[in-house]
Amino acid sequence: RWDSNKLYLAIGKQHSSADQREWQHDDRQGFMNAIDQKCSGDDGYQFRRVVRYLKRWKDVNFPKNGHAAPTGLSLTVAAYYSFSPSKTTDYYSRRSSYDDLAATLATAKWLHGRFSQTWNTSSYGSTVHTVNLNFPSAPRDDVFGKMTQQQQEEFYQRLEQFIANLDQARSSGNAAYLRRAFGDDFPLS
């Protein structure tokens, strides 16, 4: 049923048969409102920074075309589900100090933990890591659904390396590990 107060996405191609085309309810505005309700003020600023870090990592570590990379929306959805502000508050001044590295690392580890291991029937004796994560509003589809098993396996492996780099940067204080994650133009000081 068509509702003029809702947004819709056209699914299918222009010259496809009618059964392969549809208007699908899309509530991305509702998703943006849910983000605003979940994280406001300085916590919301940290959430947005974490999403930008994830997208920067994606841009540096995946090809620009096709479905090999997770989409920016899928990384935003992962942050929506997993984000918890990482901050310390000074008792006397009541000022908060935000730890973006810890928040980004926690989000990456949460996403890594969402992968499941499945048996790969096309290659004897191997397993593949796949991930499913539904969009929290309409249309509630899998935001990683367009990635093949092989692309999801590569995503899993690159995410492991991302986590290792963030862990190393955190434990050593060496920004060179962040440069490995975010590209050569990441400042070392």
N, C-alpha and C positions, 0 to 999 in steps of 0.2 A: 504494500500500500504506500502510495506516494504522500509524503508529508512536506509541505513547503517550508517548515521550520527546521528541517534537518538538511545536512550536507550529504551529497552522494558522490561516489566515484563511478566513472564509467569503466566497466570491466569488459575486456575483449577488444577486438580490432574492428576497424571501420567496416570492412567488407566481409566479416565473419557471418555465419548463419545466425539467425535470431536466438537459437538455443545456446550459443556461445557468447552472447552479449547480455549484460545486465547492468542495472544500476544498484550499487552496493552502498548501504548506509555507512557513512564515515564520520566518526566523532573525534577528529583530531583536535578540534577546539576544546571539547570536553577533556581530552587528555592534557592539554596545556593548562586548563583550569585546575585539574587534579594535581599537576606539578606545583602550581602556585599555592594551592592549599597545603600540600605536603611540606614544602620548603619555602619559607618566606624570610625576608631580611637578609642578614649575613649568611645564614644557612643556605638560603636560595642562591646566593652568589657563589658559594662553594659548590653547590650542586651543578650550576652552569659551568664552572671552571672544570670540574671533573668530566663533564660531558665533552667539553672542548678538548681536554687531554686525550680522552678516548678516541675522539674523531681525528685528532692530529696523529696519534699512533696508527690508526687505520690508514690515513692518507700516506704515511711514510712507508708502511709495511705491506701494502696490498696493491695490486694493479688498479688502475683508474677505471677500467671499463669492464663490463660484464657483471656477473653475480659472484665473483670470487671473493669479494670483500664483504664484510657485514655492512649493512647500510647505516647511515648516521642515525636514522630513526630507531633501528634495532639496538644500537648502543645507548640511545637515550632511554628506551624502554627498559633495558637492563639496569641502567642507573636509577630509574624510577623505582623499580622493585627493590634494589639493594642498597641505595644510598642511605648512609647515616652520617651526620656531620662528625667530622673529626676535629676536635678543638679542645683547648684547655682554657679555663677561665681563672684569671688572677683573683684571689679571694678578696683582696683589699680594693683594687681598682675596678673590679667587675668587668674588666676588658677581656675579650676572648681572642685567643691566638689560634688561627686555623692551620691545620696540617693537611695540605692538599695531597701530598705524597701518600700519606696514610689513607686518606679517603679514596684516592684513585686505586691504590693497591687493594683495599678491601672490596671495591666494586669489581675489579678484575678477578680477584679470587672467588668472589661470589659467582660470577659468570662462568668461570672455569669449573666450578663445582656443579653447575647446571648440566654439563655434558654427561651423556650416558655412553657406555661402551657397548657396542654391538658387534656381533660376528659378521665379518665381511664374506659373503658367500661367493663373490667373484674372485677372491684371492685366497687360496688355501692357507689356513693357519694365521690369519691376521684379524685384527679388530679395527673398528672404525669408531671414532668418537663423534656423536651427533648431539645437537642441541635443539630444543624446541622452547619457544617463549611466546606466549600469546600477548597480543596488543591488549592493554587493559580496558579499552573502550571499544565501541563498534568499529570495525567489523570483528574484532576478537580473533583475528587470524594469526598464524605463526609468523613472527617477524623475521625468522631465519628460513622460512619455507622455500624460498627460491634458490637457496644454496644446495648444491649437490652434496652427496656424502663425502666426496673427495675434497670439495671446497670447505666443508665443515671440519674435516680432519686437519686441513692446512690451517684453518682458523684456530683450532684447538692447539696445534703445535706453536703457532705464532703467539697465541695468548700465553702459553707456558713460558716462552722466552721473554715476553713483556713482563710477566710477573717476576721472573728471575732477575731481570734488569732493575725493576723497581725495588725488589728486596735487597739487591747488592747496593743500590744507591742509598737506601735507607740505612743499612748496616755499616757501610763504609764512609758515607758522607761524600762520595766521589760522584760529581756531576757527569763524568764521562759515561756512566751507565744510563743516565737520563738521555744523553745524546744518542746512545744506541737505540733507545726506545722512540725518541721524538725527532731524530734527524740531526744532521751535521750543523744546522743553524741554531741548535739549542745552545744557549749561553753556558759556558763552563764556570762562570763565577757569579 
